[in-house]
Structure formats: C-alpha cells, structure tokens
Amino acid sequence: MGPIGVPGIILLVILALLLFGPNKLPELGRAVGRTFREFKDGAREIIEDEPASKKQETPQPVAAQTKAEDKRLPE
C-alpha cells in the first residue's frame, strides 16, 4: 500500500461530507484535534516521569542502609 495521494484525499473528503454533512465536520475536526492533543500531552508526561522515577529508585549504598538501621529505637 502506497501513499494515498490527491485522488484518495478527495475521495475521503467527499465520503466524510456524505456521512456527516457539512455542519458536523467542524465539530468532528475539533474533537479529533482535542483527542490528539490530550494523547500527546499524556505521552509527554509519561516520558518526563520515567527518568525522575528511575533516579528516586536508585539503591542506597550498604553503609547508608546500616546507619539508618542503627538509628532506630530498640524494641
């Protein structure tokens, strides 16, 4: 399957006009635009959160772990 080309785009526009009518097309365009924007923002948040979570999950050195355990109150 190659690229759609100009005749394919014209056919899709005519098909969309027949299915939805000229009054509904602007609403559909806005809805699709909002959906893509929300998806892109969500993907951006996930990508930005990954390095921060990896930095927080770095294991502590063994010496730091034993010092933290020594500071606890005896039971």
All heavy atoms as TSV, in Angstrom:
chain	resi	resn	atom	element	x	y	z
A	1	MET	N	N	0.839	-1.180	0.000
A	1	MET	CA	C	0.000	0.000	0.000
A	1	MET	C	C	0.882	1.240	0.000
A	1	MET	O	O	1.636	1.456	0.929
A	1	MET	CB	C	-0.887	0.032	1.232
A	1	MET	CG	C	-1.942	-1.026	1.276
A	1	MET	SD	S	-3.113	-0.679	2.565
A	1	MET	CE	C	-4.482	-0.133	1.609
A	2	GLY	N	N	0.734	2.025	-1.014
A	2	GLY	CA	C	1.496	3.248	-1.142
A	2	GLY	C	C	0.777	4.411	-0.484
A	2	GLY	O	O	-0.238	4.258	0.195
A	3	PRO	N	N	1.300	5.592	-0.701
A	3	PRO	CA	C	0.659	6.789	-0.154
A	3	PRO	C	C	-0.728	7.008	-0.766
A	3	PRO	O	O	-1.013	6.557	-1.878
A	3	PRO	CB	C	1.612	7.914	-0.521
A	3	PRO	CG	C	2.593	7.357	-1.484
A	3	PRO	CD	C	2.521	5.880	-1.417
A	4	ILE	N	N	-1.555	7.720	-0.057
A	4	ILE	CA	C	-2.940	7.923	-0.506
A	4	ILE	C	C	-2.982	8.787	-1.758
A	4	ILE	O	O	-3.654	8.462	-2.717
A	4	ILE	CB	C	-3.791	8.562	0.614
A	4	ILE	CG1	C	-3.910	7.592	1.777
A	4	ILE	CG2	C	-5.171	8.934	0.097
A	4	ILE	CD1	C	-4.622	8.164	2.967
A	5	GLY	N	N	-2.315	9.908	-1.772
A	5	GLY	CA	C	-2.300	10.788	-2.928
A	5	GLY	C	C	-3.500	11.712	-2.953
A	5	GLY	O	O	-4.413	11.639	-2.120
A	6	VAL	N	N	-3.521	12.585	-3.940
A	6	VAL	CA	C	-4.572	13.599	-4.058
A	6	VAL	C	C	-5.936	12.970	-4.352
A	6	VAL	O	O	-6.936	13.341	-3.710
A	6	VAL	CB	C	-4.176	14.646	-5.129
A	6	VAL	CG1	C	-5.294	15.645	-5.345
A	6	VAL	CG2	C	-2.903	15.362	-4.724
A	7	PRO	N	N	-6.057	12.018	-5.293
A	7	PRO	CA	C	-7.396	11.443	-5.551
A	7	PRO	C	C	-7.977	10.737	-4.318
A	7	PRO	O	O	-9.182	10.813	-4.070
A	7	PRO	CB	C	-7.157	10.441	-6.673
A	7	PRO	CG	C	-5.889	10.862	-7.330
A	7	PRO	CD	C	-5.077	11.512	-6.267
A	8	GLY	N	N	-7.133	10.102	-3.537
A	8	GLY	CA	C	-7.611	9.430	-2.331
A	8	GLY	C	C	-8.112	10.407	-1.283
A	8	GLY	O	O	-9.137	10.171	-0.629
A	9	ILE	N	N	-7.413	11.526	-1.132
A	9	ILE	CA	C	-7.844	12.544	-0.165
A	9	ILE	C	C	-9.166	13.164	-0.593
A	9	ILE	O	O	-10.067	13.368	0.229
A	9	ILE	CB	C	-6.743	13.616	0.000
A	9	ILE	CG1	C	-5.531	12.990	0.686
A	9	ILE	CG2	C	-7.255	14.807	0.795
A	9	ILE	CD1	C	-4.329	13.896	0.780
A	10	ILE	N	N	-9.307	13.440	-1.886
A	10	ILE	CA	C	-10.567	13.998	-2.387
A	10	ILE	C	C	-11.714	13.025	-2.143
A	10	ILE	O	O	-12.811	13.419	-1.718
A	10	ILE	CB	C	-10.437	14.349	-3.893
A	10	ILE	CG1	C	-9.465	15.513	-4.075
A	10	ILE	CG2	C	-11.798	14.688	-4.494
A	10	ILE	CD1	C	-9.111	15.805	-5.516
A	11	LEU	N	N	-11.474	11.751	-2.379
A	11	LEU	CA	C	-12.498	10.735	-2.131
A	11	LEU	C	C	-12.871	10.671	-0.645
A	11	LEU	O	O	-14.058	10.566	-0.306
A	11	LEU	CB	C	-12.005	9.367	-2.619
A	11	LEU	CG	C	-12.981	8.207	-2.494
A	11	LEU	CD1	C	-14.214	8.450	-3.363
A	11	LEU	CD2	C	-12.321	6.917	-2.869
A	12	LEU	N	N	-11.891	10.763	0.238
A	12	LEU	CA	C	-12.174	10.748	1.675
A	12	LEU	C	C	-12.982	11.963	2.108
A	12	LEU	O	O	-13.900	11.850	2.939
A	12	LEU	CB	C	-10.872	10.677	2.472
A	12	LEU	CG	C	-10.144	9.342	2.453
A	12	LEU	CD1	C	-8.787	9.468	3.152
A	12	LEU	CD2	C	-10.983	8.277	3.123
A	13	VAL	N	N	-12.678	13.132	1.556
A	13	VAL	CA	C	-13.429	14.342	1.903
A	13	VAL	C	C	-14.874	14.224	1.436
A	13	VAL	O	O	-15.811	14.553	2.175
A	13	VAL	CB	C	-12.735	15.592	1.297
A	13	VAL	CG1	C	-13.627	16.824	1.404
A	13	VAL	CG2	C	-11.403	15.832	1.977
A	14	ILE	N	N	-15.078	13.731	0.226
A	14	ILE	CA	C	-16.442	13.550	-0.288
A	14	ILE	C	C	-17.198	12.533	0.561
A	14	ILE	O	O	-18.369	12.739	0.902
A	14	ILE	CB	C	-16.411	13.133	-1.779
A	14	ILE	CG1	C	-15.893	14.283	-2.623
A	14	ILE	CG2	C	-17.791	12.681	-2.249
A	14	ILE	CD1	C	-15.638	13.926	-4.078
A	15	LEU	N	N	-16.548	11.456	0.917
A	15	LEU	CA	C	-17.181	10.436	1.765
A	15	LEU	C	C	-17.550	11.009	3.137
A	15	LEU	O	O	-18.648	10.752	3.652
A	15	LEU	CB	C	-16.239	9.239	1.914
A	15	LEU	CG	C	-16.771	8.052	2.690
A	15	LEU	CD1	C	-17.956	7.418	1.971
A	15	LEU	CD2	C	-15.679	7.027	2.896
A	16	ALA	N	N	-16.660	11.808	3.721
A	16	ALA	CA	C	-16.946	12.425	5.025
A	16	ALA	C	C	-18.121	13.387	4.917
A	16	ALA	O	O	-18.981	13.428	5.808
A	16	ALA	CB	C	-15.704	13.141	5.544
A	17	LEU	N	N	-18.175	14.164	3.831
A	17	LEU	CA	C	-19.304	15.076	3.639
A	17	LEU	C	C	-20.616	14.316	3.516
A	17	LEU	O	O	-21.642	14.739	4.054
A	17	LEU	CB	C	-19.087	15.939	2.393
A	17	LEU	CG	C	-18.160	17.139	2.563
A	17	LEU	CD1	C	-17.841	17.757	1.207
A	17	LEU	CD2	C	-18.788	18.162	3.481
A	18	LEU	N	N	-20.602	13.193	2.822
A	18	LEU	CA	C	-21.828	12.412	2.666
A	18	LEU	C	C	-22.260	11.771	3.983
A	18	LEU	O	O	-23.450	11.697	4.284
A	18	LEU	CB	C	-21.638	11.336	1.599
A	18	LEU	CG	C	-21.540	11.833	0.155
A	18	LEU	CD1	C	-21.186	10.681	-0.775
A	18	LEU	CD2	C	-22.849	12.484	-0.270
A	19	LEU	N	N	-21.298	11.288	4.754
A	19	LEU	CA	C	-21.641	10.599	6.007
A	19	LEU	C	C	-22.087	11.564	7.110
A	19	LEU	O	O	-23.063	11.301	7.814
A	19	LEU	CB	C	-20.457	9.781	6.502
A	19	LEU	CG	C	-20.143	8.499	5.748
A	19	LEU	CD1	C	-18.872	7.872	6.290
A	19	LEU	CD2	C	-21.298	7.522	5.863
A	20	PHE	N	N	-21.362	12.649	7.288
A	20	PHE	CA	C	-21.602	13.517	8.445
A	20	PHE	C	C	-22.285	14.829	8.102
A	20	PHE	O	O	-22.846	15.486	8.974
A	20	PHE	CB	C	-20.279	13.814	9.158
A	20	PHE	CG	C	-19.579	12.573	9.623
A	20	PHE	CD1	C	-18.406	12.159	9.016
A	20	PHE	CD2	C	-20.089	11.804	10.655
A	20	PHE	CE1	C	-17.752	11.018	9.429
A	20	PHE	CE2	C	-19.445	10.659	11.076
A	20	PHE	CZ	C	-18.267	10.265	10.458
A	21	GLY	N	N	-22.212	15.253	6.878
A	21	GLY	CA	C	-22.814	16.527	6.490
A	21	GLY	C	C	-21.874	17.677	6.779
A	21	GLY	O	O	-20.983	17.586	7.628
A	22	PRO	N	N	-22.071	18.788	6.095
A	22	PRO	CA	C	-21.157	19.918	6.254
A	22	PRO	C	C	-21.236	20.604	7.620
A	22	PRO	O	O	-20.291	21.251	8.044
A	22	PRO	CB	C	-21.574	20.879	5.139
A	22	PRO	CG	C	-22.951	20.485	4.767
A	22	PRO	CD	C	-23.086	19.030	5.086
A	23	ASN	N	N	-22.349	20.455	8.320
A	23	ASN	CA	C	-22.483	21.114	9.634
A	23	ASN	C	C	-21.718	20.384	10.736
A	23	ASN	O	O	-21.288	21.005	11.701
A	23	ASN	CB	C	-23.955	21.214	10.024
A	23	ASN	CG	C	-24.717	22.120	9.070
A	23	ASN	OD1	O	-24.132	23.008	8.453
A	23	ASN	ND2	N	-26.014	21.882	8.952
A	24	LYS	N	N	-21.571	19.089	10.628
A	24	LYS	CA	C	-20.909	18.300	11.672
A	24	LYS	C	C	-19.395	18.228	11.508
A	24	LYS	O	O	-18.685	17.926	12.458
A	24	LYS	CB	C	-21.452	16.863	11.683
A	24	LYS	CG	C	-22.812	16.729	12.292
A	24	LYS	CD	C	-22.683	16.754	13.775
A	24	LYS	CE	C	-23.998	16.384	14.414
A	24	LYS	NZ	N	-23.914	16.426	15.854
A	25	LEU	N	N	-18.872	18.481	10.311
A	25	LEU	CA	C	-17.435	18.326	10.082
A	25	LEU	C	C	-16.565	19.225	10.970
A	25	LEU	O	O	-15.555	18.750	11.500
A	25	LEU	CB	C	-17.103	18.531	8.602
A	25	LEU	CG	C	-17.463	17.361	7.697
A	25	LEU	CD1	C	-17.068	17.669	6.269
A	25	LEU	CD2	C	-16.805	16.083	8.153
A	26	PRO	N	N	-16.898	20.498	11.176
A	26	PRO	CA	C	-16.053	21.298	12.086
A	26	PRO	C	C	-16.025	20.750	13.513
A	26	PRO	O	O	-14.982	20.732	14.166
A	26	PRO	CB	C	-16.686	22.683	12.049
A	26	PRO	CG	C	-17.425	22.730	10.765
A	26	PRO	CD	C	-17.883	21.326	10.512
A	27	GLU	N	N	-17.167	20.262	13.993
A	27	GLU	CA	C	-17.211	19.671	15.341
A	27	GLU	C	C	-16.334	18.422	15.420
A	27	GLU	O	O	-15.612	18.217	16.394
A	27	GLU	CB	C	-18.652	19.312	15.708
A	27	GLU	CG	C	-19.552	20.503	15.929
A	27	GLU	CD	C	-20.983	20.067	16.222
A	27	GLU	OE1	O	-21.175	18.958	16.775
A	27	GLU	OE2	O	-21.899	20.823	15.873
A	28	LEU	N	N	-16.411	17.586	14.382
A	28	LEU	CA	C	-15.581	16.385	14.359
A	28	LEU	C	C	-14.097	16.737	14.306
A	28	LEU	O	O	-13.277	16.097	14.971
A	28	LEU	CB	C	-15.946	15.512	13.157
A	28	LEU	CG	C	-17.273	14.770	13.254
A	28	LEU	CD1	C	-17.610	14.119	11.922
A	28	LEU	CD2	C	-17.194	13.718	14.325
A	29	GLY	N	N	-13.751	17.744	13.533
A	29	GLY	CA	C	-12.357	18.176	13.453
A	29	GLY	C	C	-11.838	18.660	14.796
A	29	GLY	O	O	-10.719	18.330	15.205
A	30	ARG	N	N	-12.641	19.430	15.514
A	30	ARG	CA	C	-12.242	19.914	16.849
A	30	ARG	C	C	-12.087	18.748	17.822
A	30	ARG	O	O	-11.144	18.703	18.612
A	30	ARG	CB	C	-13.271	20.913	17.373
A	30	ARG	CG	C	-13.081	22.313	16.820
A	30	ARG	CD	C	-13.936	23.320	17.568
A	30	ARG	NE	N	-15.364	23.189	17.247
A	30	ARG	CZ	C	-15.952	23.771	16.215
A	30	ARG	NH1	N	-15.262	24.527	15.394
A	30	ARG	NH2	N	-17.237	23.608	15.993
A	31	ALA	N	N	-13.012	17.801	17.764
A	31	ALA	CA	C	-12.942	16.651	18.669
A	31	ALA	C	C	-11.690	15.815	18.402
A	31	ALA	O	O	-11.006	15.380	19.335
A	31	ALA	CB	C	-14.196	15.798	18.530
A	32	VAL	N	N	-11.384	15.601	17.127
A	32	VAL	CA	C	-10.186	14.832	16.785
A	32	VAL	C	C	-8.933	15.591	17.230
A	32	VAL	O	O	-7.998	15.004	17.780
A	32	VAL	CB	C	-10.157	14.528	15.268
A	32	VAL	CG1	C	-8.808	13.978	14.843
A	32	VAL	CG2	C	-11.258	13.550	14.901
A	33	GLY	N	N	-8.907	16.900	17.026
A	33	GLY	CA	C	-7.771	17.713	17.454
A	33	GLY	C	C	-7.559	17.654	18.959
A	33	GLY	O	O	-6.428	17.523	19.441
A	34	ARG	N	N	-8.653	17.749	19.729
A	34	ARG	CA	C	-8.553	17.651	21.200
A	34	ARG	C	C	-8.028	16.284	21.624
A	34	ARG	O	O	-7.197	16.175	22.529
A	34	ARG	CB	C	-9.923	17.890	21.833
A	34	ARG	CG	C	-10.205	19.337	22.079
A	34	ARG	CD	C	-11.485	19.499	22.901
A	34	ARG	NE	N	-12.381	20.338	22.114
A	34	ARG	CZ	C	-13.588	20.014	21.705
A	34	ARG	NH1	N	-14.107	18.857	22.018
A	34	ARG	NH2	N	-14.293	20.849	20.985
A	35	THR	N	N	-8.513	15.248	20.952
A	35	THR	CA	C	-8.081	13.890	21.295
A	35	THR	C	C	-6.589	13.717	21.050
A	35	THR	O	O	-5.872	13.186	21.903
A	35	THR	CB	C	-8.866	12.861	20.466
A	35	THR	OG1	O	-10.265	13.045	20.702
A	35	THR	CG2	C	-8.460	11.445	20.817
A	36	PHE	N	N	-6.102	14.179	19.899
A	36	PHE	CA	C	-4.674	14.078	19.608
A	36	PHE	C	C	-3.848	14.895	20.596
A	36	PHE	O	O	-2.787	14.468	21.045
A	36	PHE	CB	C	-4.370	14.535	18.179
A	36	PHE	CG	C	-4.723	13.514	17.131
A	36	PHE	CD1	C	-5.308	13.907	15.940
A	36	PHE	CD2	C	-4.469	12.171	17.322
A	36	PHE	CE1	C	-5.637	12.983	14.969
A	36	PHE	CE2	C	-4.792	11.229	16.361
A	36	PHE	CZ	C	-5.378	11.640	15.174
A	37	ARG	N	N	-4.318	16.084	20.952
A	37	ARG	CA	C	-3.594	16.940	21.897
A	37	ARG	C	C	-3.497	16.276	23.276
A	37	ARG	O	O	-2.439	16.270	23.904
A	37	ARG	CB	C	-4.289	18.291	22.007
A	37	ARG	CG	C	-3.457	19.321	22.737
A	37	ARG	CD	C	-4.112	20.703	22.789
A	37	ARG	NE	N	-4.796	21.071	21.563
A	37	ARG	CZ	C	-6.100	21.349	21.477
A	37	ARG	NH1	N	-6.867	21.293	22.545
A	37	ARG	NH2	N	-6.640	21.691	20.334
A	38	GLU	N	N	-4.601	15.699	23.755
A	38	GLU	CA	C	-4.583	15.017	25.051
A	38	GLU	C	C	-3.667	13.806	25.022
A	38	GLU	O	O	-2.933	13.550	25.977
A	38	GLU	CB	C	-5.998	14.594	25.439
A	38	GLU	CG	C	-6.880	15.750	25.835
A	38	GLU	CD	C	-8.298	15.309	26.145
A	38	GLU	OE1	O	-8.536	14.085	26.279
A	38	GLU	OE2	O	-9.172	16.184	26.254
A	39	PHE	N	N	-3.686	13.081	23.923
A	39	PHE	CA	C	-2.814	11.913	23.799
A	39	PHE	C	C	-1.348	12.342	23.825
A	39	PHE	O	O	-0.523	11.738	24.494
A	39	PHE	CB	C	-3.127	11.157	22.500
A	39	PHE	CG	C	-2.240	9.975	22.269
A	39	PHE	CD1	C	-2.446	8.798	22.959
A	39	PHE	CD2	C	-1.195	10.052	21.364
A	39	PHE	CE1	C	-1.623	7.703	22.753
A	39	PHE	CE2	C	-0.360	8.973	21.150
A	39	PHE	CZ	C	-0.581	7.790	21.841
A	40	LYS	N	N	-1.024	13.397	23.087
A	40	LYS	CA	C	0.348	13.882	23.021
A	40	LYS	C	C	0.810	14.385	24.394
A	40	LYS	O	O	1.928	14.103	24.818
A	40	LYS	CB	C	0.442	15.001	21.987
A	40	LYS	CG	C	1.855	15.388	21.628
A	40	LYS	CD	C	1.910	16.258	20.388
A	40	LYS	CE	C	1.520	17.669	20.698
A	40	LYS	NZ	N	1.757	18.598	19.575
A	41	ASP	N	N	-0.068	15.106	25.105
A	41	ASP	CA	C	0.284	15.589	26.449
A	41	ASP	C	C	0.496	14.430	27.417
A	41	ASP	O	O	1.427	14.442	28.221
A	41	ASP	CB	C	-0.811	16.516	26.988
A	41	ASP	CG	C	-0.872	17.837	26.232
A	41	ASP	OD1	O	0.119	18.183	25.539
A	41	ASP	OD2	O	-1.913	18.519	26.336
A	42	GLY	N	N	-0.359	13.422	27.334
A	42	GLY	CA	C	-0.200	12.250	28.199
A	42	GLY	C	C	1.086	11.499	27.913
A	42	GLY	O	O	1.798	11.081	28.827
A	43	ALA	N	N	1.401	11.337	26.648
A	43	ALA	CA	C	2.644	10.660	26.281
A	43	ALA	C	C	3.849	11.463	26.753
A	43	ALA	O	O	4.836	10.898	27.233
A	43	ALA	CB	C	2.700	10.456	24.770
A	44	ARG	N	N	3.778	12.775	26.647
A	44	ARG	CA	C	4.876	13.643	27.098
A	44	ARG	C	C	5.068	13.510	28.610
A	44	ARG	O	O	6.199	13.453	29.093
A	44	ARG	CB	C	4.559	15.086	26.720
A	44	ARG	CG	C	5.782	15.945	26.545
A	44	ARG	CD	C	5.423	17.341	26.098
A	44	ARG	NE	N	5.261	17.376	24.653
A	44	ARG	CZ	C	4.404	18.154	24.001
A	44	ARG	NH1	N	3.611	18.943	24.659
A	44	ARG	NH2	N	4.339	18.125	22.703
A	45	GLU	N	N	3.967	13.452	29.372
A	45	GLU	CA	C	4.060	13.300	30.828
A	45	GLU	C	C	4.702	11.965	31.200
A	45	GLU	O	O	5.525	11.894	32.107
A	45	GLU	CB	C	2.675	13.397	31.457
A	45	GLU	CG	C	2.124	14.792	31.501
A	45	GLU	CD	C	0.729	14.817	32.085
A	45	GLU	OE1	O	0.288	13.791	32.669
A	45	GLU	OE2	O	0.070	15.863	31.971
A	46	ILE	N	N	4.333	10.911	30.502
A	46	ILE	CA	C	4.903	9.591	30.788
A	46	ILE	C	C	6.393	9.582	30.512
A	46	ILE	O	O	7.188	9.065	31.301
A	46	ILE	CB	C	4.183	8.503	29.963
A	46	ILE	CG1	C	2.759	8.318	30.476
A	46	ILE	CG2	C	4.945	7.186	30.024
A	46	ILE	CD1	C	1.910	7.414	29.629
A	47	ILE	N	N	6.796	10.187	29.402
A	47	ILE	CA	C	8.214	10.219	29.051
A	47	ILE	C	C	9.000	11.040	30.064
A	47	ILE	O	O	10.102	10.664	30.463
A	47	ILE	CB	C	8.393	10.782	27.621
A	47	ILE	CG1	C	7.853	9.775	26.616
A	47	ILE	CG2	C	9.857	11.102	27.331
A	47	ILE	CD1	C	7.779	10.299	25.200
A	48	GLU	N	N	8.448	12.158	30.538
A	48	GLU	CA	C	9.142	13.005	31.503
A	48	GLU	C	C	9.206	12.349	32.876
A	48	GLU	O	O	10.145	12.566	33.627
A	48	GLU	CB	C	8.454	14.358	31.607
A	48	GLU	CG	C	8.651	15.221	30.376
A	48	GLU	CD	C	7.841	16.503	30.428
A	48	GLU	OE1	O	7.090	16.697	31.404
A	48	GLU	OE2	O	7.958	17.296	29.482
A	49	ASP	N	N	8.226	11.541	33.244
A	49	ASP	CA	C	8.190	10.909	34.561
A	49	ASP	C	C	9.162	9.749	34.682
A	49	ASP	O	O	9.636	9.454	35.765
A	49	ASP	CB	C	6.783	10.408	34.890
A	49	ASP	CG	C	5.846	11.550	35.232
A	49	ASP	OD1	O	6.334	12.668	35.465
A	49	ASP	OD2	O	4.627	11.313	35.262
A	50	GLU	N	N	9.485	9.061	33.600
A	50	GLU	CA	C	10.344	7.883	33.669
A	50	GLU	C	C	11.726	8.177	34.235
A	50	GLU	O	O	12.160	7.504	35.152
A	50	GLU	CB	C	10.444	7.216	32.297
A	50	GLU	CG	C	9.218	6.417	31.955
A	50	GLU	CD	C	9.354	5.695	30.633
A	50	GLU	OE1	O	10.485	5.533	30.158
A	50	GLU	OE2	O	8.325	5.304	30.094
A	51	PRO	N	N	12.470	9.177	33.754
A	51	PRO	CA	C	13.798	9.419	34.332
A	51	PRO	C	C	13.738	9.831	35.796
A	51	PRO	O	O	14.581	9.442	36.592
A	51	PRO	CB	C	14.367	10.552	33.469
A	51	PRO	CG	C	13.611	10.493	32.198
A	51	PRO	CD	C	12.251	9.974	32.564
A	52	ALA	N	N	12.732	10.598	36.187
A	52	ALA	CA	C	12.617	11.026	37.577
A	52	ALA	C	C	12.365	9.828	38.488
A	52	ALA	O	O	12.921	9.735	39.580
A	52	ALA	CB	C	11.493	12.047	37.718
A	53	SER	N	N	11.521	8.892	38.065
A	53	SER	CA	C	11.234	7.729	38.900
A	53	SER	C	C	12.448	6.811	38.987
A	53	SER	O	O	12.687	6.178	40.001
A	53	SER	CB	C	10.019	6.969	38.373
A	53	SER	OG	O	10.295	6.444	37.093
A	54	LYS	N	N	13.244	6.743	37.917
A	54	LYS	CA	C	14.436	5.906	37.960
A	54	LYS	C	C	15.468	6.493	38.912
A	54	LYS	O	O	16.172	5.763	39.593
A	54	LYS	CB	C	15.036	5.764	36.560
A	54	LYS	CG	C	14.240	4.865	35.662
A	54	LYS	CD	C	14.875	4.746	34.303
A	54	LYS	CE	C	14.046	3.866	33.393
A	54	LYS	NZ	N	14.623	3.772	32.048
A	55	LYS	N	N	15.560	7.822	38.985
A	55	LYS	CA	C	16.516	8.460	39.887
A	55	LYS	C	C	16.127	8.220	41.346
A	55	LYS	O	O	16.971	8.049	42.196
A	55	LYS	CB	C	16.581	9.961	39.620
A	55	LYS	CG	C	17.277	10.299	38.331
A	55	LYS	CD	C	17.297	11.791	38.117
A	55	LYS	CE	C	17.915	12.146	36.775
A	55	LYS	NZ	N	17.866	13.587	36.523
A	56	GLN	N	N	14.847	8.222	41.638
A	56	GLN	CA	C	14.380	8.029	43.006
A	56	GLN	C	C	14.556	6.589	43.461
A	56	GLN	O	O	14.693	6.318	44.638
A	56	GLN	CB	C	12.914	8.426	43.126
A	56	GLN	CG	C	12.698	9.909	42.944
A	56	GLN	CD	C	11.227	10.255	42.926
A	56	GLN	OE1	O	10.370	9.376	42.947
A	56	GLN	NE2	N	10.921	11.534	42.864
A	57	GLU	N	N	14.557	5.647	42.546
A	57	GLU	CA	C	14.631	4.242	42.899
A	57	GLU	C	C	16.059	3.717	42.968
A	57	GLU	O	O	16.271	2.523	43.065
A	57	GLU	CB	C	13.843	3.412	41.875
A	57	GLU	CG	C	12.352	3.678	41.908
A	57	GLU	CD	C	11.618	2.898	40.842
A	57	GLU	OE1	O	12.255	2.099	40.131
A	57	GLU	OE2	O	10.410	3.088	40.709
A	58	THR	N	N	17.052	4.600	42.925
A	58	THR	CA	C	18.430	4.132	42.988
A	58	THR	C	C	18.679	3.528	44.362
A	58	THR	O	O	18.290	4.086	45.383
A	58	THR	CB	C	19.423	5.285	42.742
A	58	THR	OG1	O	19.150	6.330	43.667
A	58	THR	CG2	C	19.330	5.790	41.322
A	59	PRO	N	N	19.310	2.362	44.406
A	59	PRO	CA	C	19.543	1.706	45.695
A	59	PRO	C	C	20.572	2.473	46.518
A	59	PRO	O	O	21.508	3.061	45.995
A	59	PRO	CB	C	20.082	0.326	45.304
A	59	PRO	CG	C	20.592	0.488	43.909
A	59	PRO	CD	C	19.799	1.584	43.288
A	60	GLN	N	N	20.350	2.470	47.841
A	60	GLN	CA	C	21.277	3.130	48.742
A	60	GLN	C	C	22.492	2.242	48.940
A	60	GLN	O	O	22.399	1.018	48.905
A	60	GLN	CB	C	20.612	3.368	50.099
A	60	GLN	CG	C	19.465	4.349	50.050
A	60	GLN	CD	C	18.854	4.517	51.426
A	60	GLN	OE1	O	19.193	3.787	52.359
A	60	GLN	NE2	N	17.960	5.468	51.563
A	61	PRO	N	N	23.649	2.861	49.182
A	61	PRO	CA	C	24.822	2.044	49.487
A	61	PRO	C	C	24.612	1.257	50.772
A	61	PRO	O	O	23.821	1.635	51.636
A	61	PRO	CB	C	25.944	3.064	49.654
A	61	PRO	CG	C	25.412	4.351	49.132
A	61	PRO	CD	C	23.931	4.254	49.101
A	62	VAL	N	N	25.340	0.172	50.911
A	62	VAL	CA	C	25.177	-0.708	52.067
A	62	VAL	C	C	25.476	0.043	53.355
A	62	VAL	O	O	24.796	-0.114	54.363
A	62	VAL	CB	C	26.092	-1.949	51.918
A	62	VAL	CG1	C	26.001	-2.833	53.151
A	62	VAL	CG2	C	25.714	-2.725	50.671
A	63	ALA	N	N	26.488	0.903	53.358
A	63	ALA	CA	C	26.851	1.651	54.570
A	63	ALA	C	C	25.717	2.570	54.991
A	63	ALA	O	O	25.427	2.703	56.182
A	63	ALA	CB	C	28.120	2.454	54.317
A	64	ALA	N	N	25.040	3.201	54.049
A	64	ALA	CA	C	23.933	4.092	54.375
A	64	ALA	C	C	22.758	3.302	54.936
A	64	ALA	O	O	22.048	3.775	55.819
A	64	ALA	CB	C	23.510	4.872	53.143
A	65	GLN	N	N	22.552	2.087	54.454
A	65	GLN	CA	C	21.452	1.270	54.958
A	65	GLN	C	C	21.710	0.854	56.397
A	65	GLN	O	O	20.813	0.869	57.223
A	65	GLN	CB	C	21.268	0.029	54.075
A	65	GLN	CG	C	20.685	0.342	52.716
A	65	GLN	CD	C	20.574	-0.900	51.856
A	65	GLN	OE1	O	21.098	-1.960	52.201
A	65	GLN	NE2	N	19.907	-0.775	50.725
A	66	THR	N	N	22.927	0.495	56.728
A	66	THR	CA	C	23.203	0.050	58.093
A	66	THR	C	C	23.128	1.223	59.055
A	66	THR	O	O	22.688	1.067	60.186
A	66	THR	CB	C	24.597	-0.617	58.177
A	66	THR	OG1	O	25.578	0.292	57.695
A	66	THR	CG2	C	24.621	-1.899	57.384
A	67	LYS	N	N	23.540	2.429	58.657
A	67	LYS	CA	C	23.444	3.589	59.535
A	67	LYS	C	C	21.993	3.916	59.825
A	67	LYS	O	O	21.639	4.284	60.934
A	67	LYS	CB	C	24.131	4.790	58.904
A	67	LYS	CG	C	25.637	4.684	58.887
A	67	LYS	CD	C	26.249	5.912	58.245
A	67	LYS	CE	C	27.750	5.775	58.146
A	67	LYS	NZ	N	28.362	6.919	57.454
A	68	ALA	N	N	21.133	3.795	58.822
A	68	ALA	CA	C	19.718	4.073	59.018
A	68	ALA	C	C	19.105	3.053	59.972
A	68	ALA	O	O	18.237	3.385	60.780
A	68	ALA	CB	C	18.994	4.066	57.680
A	69	GLU	N	N	19.551	1.810	59.903
A	69	GLU	CA	C	19.031	0.786	60.788
A	69	GLU	C	C	19.495	1.015	62.214
A	69	GLU	O	O	18.783	0.730	63.171
A	69	GLU	CB	C	19.472	-0.600	60.301
A	69	GLU	CG	C	18.820	-1.007	58.992
A	69	GLU	CD	C	19.389	-2.304	58.440
A	69	GLU	OE1	O	20.288	-2.873	59.082
A	69	GLU	OE2	O	18.927	-2.731	57.385
A	70	ASP	N	N	20.709	1.562	62.416
A	70	ASP	CA	C	21.236	1.804	63.751
A	70	ASP	C	C	20.481	2.911	64.469
A	70	ASP	O	O	20.437	2.951	65.694
A	70	ASP	CB	C	22.735	2.185	63.673
A	70	ASP	CG	C	23.570	1.006	63.215
A	70	ASP	OD1	O	23.088	-0.138	63.332
A	70	ASP	OD2	O	24.694	1.243	62.736
A	71	LYS	N	N	19.880	3.841	63.727
A	71	LYS	CA	C	19.202	4.983	64.332
A	71	LYS	C	C	17.827	4.616	64.870
A	71	LYS	O	O	17.217	5.407	65.566
A	71	LYS	CB	C	19.067	6.107	63.300
A	71	LYS	CG	C	20.395	6.735	62.945
A	71	LYS	CD	C	20.195	7.847	61.946
A	71	LYS	CE	C	21.541	8.437	61.561
A	71	LYS	NZ	N	21.403	9.488	60.549
A	72	ARG	N	N	17.341	3.435	64.561
A	72	ARG	CA	C	16.030	3.037	65.066
A	72	ARG	C	C	16.092	2.783	66.550
A	72	ARG	O	O	17.117	2.386	67.111
A	72	ARG	CB	C	15.533	1.776	64.351
A	72	ARG	CG	C	15.097	2.061	62.929
A	72	ARG	CD	C	14.419	0.877	62.344
A	72	ARG	NE	N	15.474	-0.087	61.948
A	72	ARG	CZ	C	15.255	-1.343	61.607
A	72	ARG	NH1	N	14.045	-1.823	61.633
A	72	ARG	NH2	N	16.240	-2.122	61.249
A	73	LEU	N	N	14.979	2.994	67.210
A	73	LEU	CA	C	14.896	2.753	68.643
A	73	LEU	C	C	14.845	1.259	68.910
A	73	LEU	O	O	14.246	0.491	68.169
A	73	LEU	CB	C	13.649	3.412	69.219
A	73	LEU	CG	C	13.627	4.947	69.138
A	73	LEU	CD1	C	12.255	5.445	69.599
A	73	LEU	CD2	C	14.720	5.544	69.989
A	74	PRO	N	N	15.454	0.818	69.998
A	74	PRO	CA	C	15.379	-0.617	70.329
A	74	PRO	C	C	13.946	-1.001	70.685
A	74	PRO	O	O	13.209	-0.228	71.264
A	74	PRO	CB	C	16.323	-0.769	71.507
A	74	PRO	CG	C	16.618	0.597	72.001
A	74	PRO	CD	C	16.258	1.566	70.936
A	75	GLU	N	N	13.633	-2.207	70.377
A	75	GLU	CA	C	12.263	-2.687	70.652
A	75	GLU	C	C	12.173	-3.370	71.992
A	75	GLU	O	O	13.027	-3.869	72.585
A	75	GLU	CB	C	11.828	-3.658	69.553
A	75	GLU	CG	C	11.703	-2.946	68.254
A	75	GLU	CD	C	11.294	-3.924	67.152
A	75	GLU	OE1	O	10.925	-5.068	67.414
A	75	GLU	OE2	O	11.348	-3.514	65.988
